[in-house]
Amino acid sequence: MSEKVTIGSYSQINCYTSCPKHWFLKYKEKWDSPVLKASLFYGNAVEAGIIALLENNPAYLTVAHENWISQTKYNHVTLIQDNDNIAYAHADFDEHVLTPTDKDLLKSYINSLELNFLGEDPVQVYKEVSKIKKNPYKNTTDNMMKYFNKCSWLSLYRKLDILVETFKQQVLPRIKKVHAVQKESSLESADGKFKVKGFIDFIFDFEGYDKPIIFDLKTSAGEYSLDKIELSEQLAIYLGMEGFNYNTNLAGYIVLNKNIAKEVVSYCKKCGTKKEGRHKTCNMLQEGKRCNGEWEDKIELKPEAQVLVASKTDFQIDSMLEDYSHVLKAMKEGIVYKNINNCTNWFGGPCPYLNKCFKDSTEGLVKK
Ligand code: SF4
């Protein structure tokens, strides 16, 4: 009789290598935090919009919007909009992406949440709430949290259009052929005992490269560096999964940065001319006469998509798979220990199992 193959998903392995105790509490004991991270849902919404774009669906932005209102996974619907259990980061908010209608809506929220004592201007009130939230000696009320979440959700809603359109303008023209989108794949260890499963976002023929590239899409809060992909275990595994089928050793990340870059640009208040030189007033000539209008600074959004590609050797892929076989073996045998290096920085915030690990308390956790 053949020996049973141990199967692990990339996300479970990633969790185990970050902290085996976290993996055990989450996947074996099925404890979870009722607080959900907005970033996970946001990445899915951006991806849904981009997949719709690649499928030539003219309503690709609507698809992204719908996925930022609610998402369904394994028949379970999670409402994102106005969900008090979704946690946002301070960097999610950006006053420069809000429309005048958004600001009016936020003003009405200030009134209904009775936060007028913090001010009337929606951005100012956000800043006040944010300051209170960051101060451990101050109490953030439920209404303040509701306002913080509303501002963050709305900001990210506006950024959806910017990010998906950035992909359309900067990445799409460079795609020569779409081989696969959201491809489910797996990779077996040499002895056939272990298998890693995962979803590959995209496989494209891409401008400037003579082989297909296996891509993972990242919606990030910062820029990626090339060494991030050179050291990436995820990309090595994905290449191990599909590199042979597509005759490629190239893999990469397409990174859409949620922190939209900005530039200060000056325009003439009188004639609207953009300032190009160092003139103190507008130098545009109108019927032979200098305009001399006053300059006015405006913030312009300069979103950028990063495309990072690296090649992986067979050695890198094989050694990664060997490591993963050991990890899967440890998971199968239930070897669990605490990696206390990640307790206060679990992907950018405190680990939800701090109480469970250090006080044996399940306060703040729910059973899935
Ligand atoms: S609190 Fe620390 S040790 Fe416990 S699961 Fe989280 S990261 Fe691991």
Boltz pocket constraint, residues with backbone or C-beta under 6 A from the ligand:
constraints:
  - pocket:
      binder: B
      contacts: [[A, 18], [A, 19], [A, 20], [A, 21], [A, 22], [A, 23], [A, 25], [A, 337], [A, 338], [A, 339], [A, 340], [A, 342], [A, 343], [A, 344], [A, 346], [A, 351], [A, 352], [A, 353], [A, 354], [A, 357]]
      max_distance: 6.0
